[in-house]
Amino acid sequence: MISEAIREQVVSANQAFYDAFTARDLDALMACWVDSDDIACVHPGGTPLSGWDLVRTSWEAIMHSEEEFTIHADPVCVSYEDPVATVVCMERFASHGHGGATRGDLVATNVFVLGAGGWRMVVHHASPVM
């Protein structure tokens, strides 16, 4: 069972990721990740990316997009098995660009591991809700 203190720490780490995403702050977003090649990311409709360089490059492309967007994530479930925690959340995404406005709901699974620097992400996987 997850303690309230650990739950708060993990939810805070998850929120830091989404705050950096919303602010388009690539450095802050990558600071949420474990500094390792043993990380993985799957963007909606995308193929799995693994390794620091591929994951960073994918986020860099998103951050430098000319499209305006907002994203809000609501944690649905937080689970913990020392030293790993998982947050499943609903993402509400809206974009406004040259192609018009788009809104969508996504489900994301974010996996964190506890290390010397606190909770850091090792996996982010987001998929559209059908």
N, C-alpha and C positions, 0 to 999 in steps of 0.2 A: 504494500500500500504506500502511496506517495504522501509524504508529509506536506503540510501547507507551506512550509518554508521552501522546500525544494520545488514545489509547484510554482510558487511565486518567482523563484529564480529562473526557471525554465520559461515561463510565460514572459518574463522580462527580456530574456535573451531572444525569444521569438519576436517580441514587439520591436526590439532594437533592429532586427533584420528588416522588418516592414517599414520602420521609420527611415532607415537608410535608403530603402527601395523608393519610397515616396519622395524623399529629398533628392533622389538621383545622385547620391553620394557613394561613388564606387568604392572609395577607400574604407568608409564606414561599413558598407555592406560586406566587403571582403574580410573586414576585421571580425565579422560575425562567424566566419568559417574557420575550421581547423586549418592551420598552415601545413598542409600535407597534400601529397598526390592521391591520398586515399579518400577523396571526396567525390560526390556524384550529384548531378543535377539533371532533372528532366523538366524542360519548359513545356507548357501546354502544346500538344500536338508535335512535340519535338522528339528527337532520338536521345537516348541516354548519353550524357557527357561525363567523363571521368577524368580526374586529374586537375590540379590547381590551374594550369594554364588554360585549358579548354573551358573550365567553369568561369574563370575570370573574363576571358575573351567574350563569352556569351553574355555575361552581365554588362560588360563594357558596351557591347552593341545595343543593348536595351537602354542603357543610361544615355547613350549619345543619339538615340532616335529623336527625330524632330516631332514625333507625335506627343501630344500632351496626354497624361494619364493620371488616374488616381487609383489607389488600391487600399482596401481596408480588409483586415483579416480578423475574424472572430474565432478564437479557439473553441473547438467542440469537445475535444478529448485530450487530456494530458496523461501519458503513462510513463512509468519509470521502472527501470531494472538496472541497478547500480552497475556501471557508471553511465548508462544510456537513458535518454529521455526522448519521447516522441510527442509531437504536437500535431494533431489533425485539426485543420481549421478550414473554415469557409472563407474564400477570398471574394470580395465584391470588386470587380474591375471595371473601369470605364476609361475609354480613350477618345480623344478628339484630335483628328488629324485631317490630312488632305482628302482622305477617303470617307470623311464624315464621322459620325459618332457611333461608338460601339459600347455596349454594356454586356457584362457576362458574369456568371458565377462560376467559380472554380473551387475544387477541393484540393487542398495541399497537405502533404505529409512532410513535416520537418523533423529530422532526427538530429539530436544534439548529444555530445559526449562531454563529460566533465573532466577538465584537465587543470593544470596549474593556472591557466588564464581564465578559468570559469567555464561556463557552458558555451560550447562552440558547435556550429552546424557541421554535419558530415554528409547529410543528404537533404535535398529539397526536390520534391516531385509535385508538380501541379498539373491538374487535368480538368478539362471542362466538365461541368455538370450537365448531363443530358436530360 
